[in-house]
Amino acid sequence: MQQDDLVHLTEEDPAVPLLDLEPVHRPIQAALKDAVVGVVESNRFIGGPEVEGFEREMAQYLGVEHAVGVSSGTDALIVSMMAMGIGPGHEVIVPSFTFFSTAGSVHRLGAVPIFCDIDPVTFNMDPAELERLITARTRAAVPVHLYGQVAEMKPIIEICRKRGVRVIEDAAQAIGAQYYESSAGSMGDVGCFSFFPSKNLGAMGDAGLVSTNDLELAEKIRLLRDHGATKRYYHDVVGGNFRIDALQAAVLRVKLPHLEACHEQRRANARAYVRGLADLQERGLIRLPVELPGRRHIFNQFVIRTQRRDELQDYLTSRRIGTAIYYPVPLHLQECFRDSAGPPPSLPHCEQAAREVLALPVFPGLTQIQRDKVIRCIREFLA
Ligand SMILES: Cc1ncc(COP(=O)(O)O)c(C=O)c1O
């Protein structure tokens, strides 16, 4: 850390929340209100021009042919798997170190989630482990772009194509992340996005999206998100209500043009943390996130690792710094999956990550004073 980065620290001691949406929403508040009022006045709350406009703009942003708005990231996963015909007797390979719904959605369709270990550097699915787990029952693999960095898509897609396995990108945390020339969600058979409010592009409630270049899948997903009806009250297949609200689409359309600036602010915060904590890593006290060559990490989360994670979290809490543990229990050890696929496998990298990870505040609008306080407190505790 530069000496002048430390100058203000004795003058102010602000609280640092893990996430504050105020700096993102304040400058666009008038436009957000207009968008909401516009939907209220239109009386079109389901489907309609806001949803169509949002899908068009998202397809363009992601560089895909089709974008289908849905009710949440979880429903994006479920409806995608339904469109692929995944169900009882099938296996779907998922990383064990991820948010619950990556595997929960597989289970809800009557298929079996097969848990895969991660690469300890990126926290993403290990392609060699994926290959080892493919069987005649495997229908799909779900690489998760955890924390905002794209998984090793080239080998994953090669392995899956060779074995006739579908690829569902769980890009819930990675909108706008890049893998060489491609965007997260544009490489697999489908990409699944969440607009949960804490995501880089967050709605004002729940919302999600499926991206794909496969017209047939896009049409099936459109059908399934609306009870499988080709016309009202005529149902070709059994689907569900997986529709996105017009209000959420309108809000997201206001926020989308500001998304790149938000990514850049998160990336700048990440660079500052790396500068301020690099020597702790050199001394073996923490491990910092690594952005691999050819990637653009969008830092939905900035996650460090330390063996003293719980003590560090308590210390930061006492200094009014918000942190979080994503995720404390890997999915193969969750109670609800206890009996579903025999005894839990041993996935040492997932288990170690669950003991060591700690997410720091990285939101756009984090001030330099707040950021420096986080760095200073981590140093006080560990150095
Ligand atoms: C990796 C991952 N997958 C899926 C989801 C599910 O998204 P949602 O909360 O919108 O249902 C999330 C949400 O946090 C997530 O982080």
The ligand as a Gaussian input file, in Angstrom:
#p B3LYP/6-31G(d) Opt

LIG

0 1
 C      -24.514000     -19.326000      -8.805000
 C      -25.992000     -19.035000      -8.665000
 N      -26.861000     -19.810000      -9.317000
 C      -28.184000     -19.581000      -9.248000
 C      -28.694000     -18.542000      -8.498000
 C      -30.181000     -18.388000      -8.393000
 O      -30.649000     -17.137000      -8.747000
 P      -31.980000     -16.540000      -8.091000
 O      -31.672000     -16.150000      -6.696000
 O      -32.312000     -15.377000      -8.966000
 O      -33.026000     -17.594000      -8.157000
 C      -27.829000     -17.704000      -7.821000
 C      -28.351000     -16.595000      -7.010000
 O      -27.780000     -16.122000      -6.097000
 C      -26.434000     -17.954000      -7.885000
 O      -25.555000     -17.192000      -7.255000

